[in-house]
Amino acid sequence: MSQAQYLKMLEREIQKINKKIDLKILQGEKYFKEARDHKLLLKKVRYHSKKSFFSRLFGSLNSSRRYA
């Protein structure tokens, strides 16, 4: 599974959990478990997005040095 596919899968899971949380809020139920799962998924997304951001940043810095 590519990183892009993995991130899309995480986003879909986050959306599912958001819907569950919304329903529980409307019904007046507690949603501790869902909130914990949501937080863990967001950490995963941030971790994998941060890596790609830094690789793009350093990749562009290295390419600009070649032409200077």
Backbone bond lengths (Angstrom), bond angles and torsions (degrees), N, CA, C in turn:
res aa  C-N    CA-C-N  psi(-1)  N-CA   C-N-CA  omega(-1)  CA-C   N-CA-C  phi
1 M - - - 1.442 - - 1.527 108.35 -
2 S 1.305 115.69 129.21 1.463 119.64 179.65 1.528 110.41 -74.64
3 Q 1.311 115.72 165.52 1.465 120.09 -179.58 1.522 110.81 -64.03
4 A 1.308 117.05 -37.76 1.468 120.36 179.51 1.530 110.60 -64.30
5 Q 1.331 116.77 -42.19 1.459 120.36 177.96 1.523 111.08 -64.87
6 Y 1.321 116.19 -40.26 1.456 121.34 179.03 1.531 110.76 -62.43
7 L 1.332 116.67 -44.51 1.459 120.34 178.84 1.528 111.62 -64.29
8 K 1.332 117.14 -38.15 1.462 120.48 177.24 1.521 110.99 -63.92
9 M 1.343 115.85 -40.86 1.450 120.61 178.86 1.528 110.43 -63.36
10 L 1.339 116.40 -41.94 1.458 120.23 177.59 1.523 111.09 -62.89
11 E 1.319 116.78 -41.52 1.468 120.92 178.72 1.526 111.25 -61.79
12 R 1.330 116.85 -40.92 1.471 120.14 178.05 1.525 110.81 -63.63
13 E 1.325 116.43 -41.81 1.464 120.46 178.49 1.526 110.95 -63.72
14 I 1.321 116.59 -39.92 1.464 120.36 177.80 1.526 110.19 -62.46
15 Q 1.324 116.94 -41.73 1.462 120.15 179.20 1.530 111.34 -63.52
16 K 1.336 117.43 -40.39 1.468 121.25 177.64 1.522 110.66 -61.68
17 I 1.331 115.98 -45.04 1.461 120.16 -179.50 1.530 110.28 -66.16
18 N 1.332 117.03 -38.03 1.469 120.15 177.64 1.526 110.86 -59.71
19 K 1.328 117.00 -41.16 1.463 120.82 178.88 1.523 110.72 -64.05
20 K 1.349 116.30 -42.62 1.470 120.06 178.29 1.526 110.59 -61.90
21 I 1.333 116.32 -43.47 1.466 120.78 179.71 1.527 110.20 -62.55
22 D 1.326 116.70 -44.64 1.464 120.34 179.65 1.526 111.38 -58.97
23 L 1.348 116.40 -44.36 1.466 119.94 179.64 1.526 111.02 -63.42
24 K 1.316 116.48 -42.51 1.466 119.59 -179.45 1.522 111.32 -66.13
25 I 1.316 117.38 -36.72 1.466 120.51 176.78 1.528 109.86 -62.77
26 L 1.333 116.04 -45.89 1.463 120.09 -179.96 1.525 112.03 -63.04
27 Q 1.330 116.56 -33.15 1.462 120.84 -178.96 1.527 112.17 -87.90
28 G 1.317 116.85 -4.26 1.451 120.92 178.91 1.519 113.47 77.04
29 E 1.318 117.27 21.29 1.471 121.40 -179.66 1.519 110.31 -93.59
30 K 1.328 114.64 163.92 1.463 120.13 177.41 1.530 109.26 -84.57
31 Y 1.313 115.86 149.40 1.464 120.33 -175.03 1.529 111.47 -135.86
32 F 1.334 117.06 38.87 1.467 121.34 -178.77 1.527 112.00 -59.64
33 K 1.332 116.62 -46.53 1.462 120.37 -177.13 1.530 110.82 -61.82
34 E 1.312 115.82 -45.14 1.465 120.00 -179.80 1.526 111.45 -64.87
35 A 1.326 116.65 -38.56 1.466 120.26 178.81 1.526 110.44 -64.05
36 R 1.328 116.62 -40.00 1.464 120.73 178.10 1.533 110.53 -64.17
37 D 1.334 116.39 -46.22 1.470 120.59 178.97 1.520 111.02 -61.31
38 H 1.324 116.55 -41.22 1.466 121.90 179.40 1.530 110.07 -61.25
39 K 1.306 115.81 -44.36 1.462 120.69 -179.46 1.534 110.86 -63.05
40 L 1.323 117.28 -42.74 1.470 120.99 179.40 1.528 111.63 -64.33
41 L 1.317 116.40 -41.44 1.467 119.39 178.42 1.527 111.20 -65.04
42 L 1.323 117.04 -40.13 1.468 119.56 177.65 1.526 111.40 -63.12
43 K 1.322 117.32 -38.16 1.465 120.67 176.66 1.526 110.34 -60.76
44 K 1.332 116.64 -42.57 1.465 120.48 179.18 1.523 111.02 -62.88
45 V 1.331 116.27 -43.85 1.470 120.14 179.79 1.519 110.00 -62.09
46 R 1.326 116.59 -46.47 1.466 119.99 -179.53 1.518 111.49 -63.32
47 Y 1.321 117.27 -40.96 1.461 121.05 -179.44 1.526 110.88 -61.33
48 H 1.323 116.61 -47.05 1.467 119.86 -177.72 1.517 112.00 -75.16
49 S 1.305 118.60 -30.79 1.463 121.28 177.75 1.520 110.58 -72.69
50 K 1.323 116.66 -36.58 1.464 120.99 -179.73 1.522 110.03 -62.98
51 K 1.328 116.75 -41.98 1.462 120.41 178.99 1.521 110.80 -58.63
52 S 1.311 116.47 -48.35 1.462 119.12 -177.15 1.530 110.53 -67.43
53 F 1.338 116.90 -34.40 1.454 119.81 178.43 1.525 110.53 -62.34
54 F 1.342 117.01 -47.65 1.452 120.45 -178.85 1.529 111.88 -67.27
55 S 1.320 116.80 -36.70 1.461 118.35 178.81 1.533 110.27 -66.44
56 R 1.340 116.94 -37.35 1.467 119.79 176.60 1.521 110.39 -67.22
57 L 1.317 116.44 -41.36 1.453 120.93 -178.48 1.520 110.54 -63.40
58 F 1.324 116.28 -51.21 1.459 119.30 -178.01 1.522 111.62 -70.48
59 G 1.306 117.29 -30.62 1.454 120.25 175.88 1.511 111.65 -64.87
60 S 1.339 116.37 -40.67 1.465 119.19 179.43 1.527 111.04 -72.40
61 L 1.323 118.19 -32.41 1.453 121.06 177.20 1.533 110.27 -66.31
62 N 1.319 115.77 -42.41 1.457 119.64 -179.63 1.533 110.91 -66.49
63 S 1.299 118.20 -39.11 1.462 120.27 -179.18 1.533 110.56 -70.19
64 S 1.336 118.23 -33.29 1.466 119.45 179.69 1.524 111.01 -72.64
65 R 1.308 118.07 -27.15 1.470 120.48 178.31 1.516 111.77 -70.56
66 R 1.317 116.68 -30.29 1.467 119.81 -179.46 1.522 111.28 -65.46
67 Y 1.327 115.95 -31.84 1.458 119.42 -174.94 1.525 113.10 -93.56
68 A 1.315 117.21 -5.45 1.472 120.08 -176.83 1.505 111.78 -82.47
